[in-house]
Amino acid sequence: MAHSSPLPRRLTRSRADKFVGGVAGGLGAYFDVDPVLVRVGFAISTLFSGAGLVAYLVLLAVLPQEGEPSTLVPA
């Protein structure tokens, strides 16, 4: 009996739920939380240490946009 497994979830930047680059929307969808909470987390982290901005920029650079192939994993 063939058992089909669901496709693995993929962390991507959101096309639909984006404020700047879609990082918070993509993280919210991946972890099933409200993207506003992710945005607030980035903002608070940026205000206290600057790490939120660095993390956002790194994720913006490395995460593929929703619907695009990943460049990090060979096909």
C-alpha positions as CSV (number, residue, x, y, z in Angstrom):
1,M,0.0,0.0,0.0
2,A,1.5,3.3,-1.1
3,H,1.5,5.9,1.7
4,S,2.0,9.5,0.4
5,S,3.6,11.8,2.9
6,P,2.9,15.5,2.9
7,L,5.4,17.8,1.3
8,P,7.9,19.2,3.8
9,R,7.3,22.7,4.9
10,R,9.7,25.2,3.5
11,L,10.7,28.5,5.1
12,T,10.3,31.3,2.5
13,R,9.6,35.0,2.3
14,S,5.9,35.7,1.9
15,R,4.7,37.4,-1.3
16,A,1.2,38.2,0.1
17,D,1.9,39.1,3.7
18,K,4.8,41.5,3.4
19,F,5.6,44.8,4.9
20,V,9.2,45.3,3.8
21,G,10.6,42.0,2.4
22,G,8.2,39.3,3.5
23,V,10.5,37.8,6.1
24,A,8.0,38.2,9.0
25,G,5.1,37.0,6.9
26,G,7.1,33.9,5.9
27,L,8.2,33.2,9.5
28,G,4.7,33.6,10.7
29,A,3.3,31.2,8.2
30,Y,6.1,28.7,8.9
31,F,5.6,28.7,12.6
32,D,1.8,29.3,12.5
33,V,1.9,32.6,14.4
34,D,0.6,36.0,13.6
35,P,3.3,37.9,11.5
36,V,2.6,41.0,13.6
37,L,4.1,39.2,16.6
38,V,7.2,38.4,14.5
39,R,7.5,42.0,13.4
40,V,7.2,43.2,17.0
41,G,9.9,40.7,18.0
42,F,12.2,42.1,15.3
43,A,11.5,45.7,16.3
44,I,12.1,45.0,20.1
45,S,15.3,43.1,19.3
46,T,16.5,45.9,17.1
47,L,15.8,48.6,19.7
48,F,17.6,46.8,22.5
49,S,20.6,45.3,20.7
50,G,20.4,45.8,17.0
51,A,20.3,42.0,16.5
52,G,16.8,42.1,15.1
53,L,17.9,44.2,12.2
54,V,20.9,42.0,11.5
55,A,18.8,38.9,11.7
56,Y,16.2,40.4,9.4
57,L,18.8,41.4,6.8
58,V,20.4,38.0,6.9
59,L,17.0,36.2,6.4
60,L,16.1,38.7,3.7
61,A,19.3,37.7,1.8
62,V,19.2,34.0,2.3
63,L,15.5,33.0,2.2
64,P,13.9,32.5,-1.2
65,Q,10.7,34.2,-2.0
66,E,7.6,32.1,-1.9
67,G,7.3,30.2,-5.2
68,E,10.9,30.5,-6.2
69,P,13.4,27.6,-6.1
70,S,15.9,27.5,-3.2
71,T,19.4,28.4,-4.1
72,L,20.8,26.9,-0.9
73,V,20.0,23.3,-1.6
74,P,21.0,21.7,-4.9
75,A,18.2,20.2,-7.0
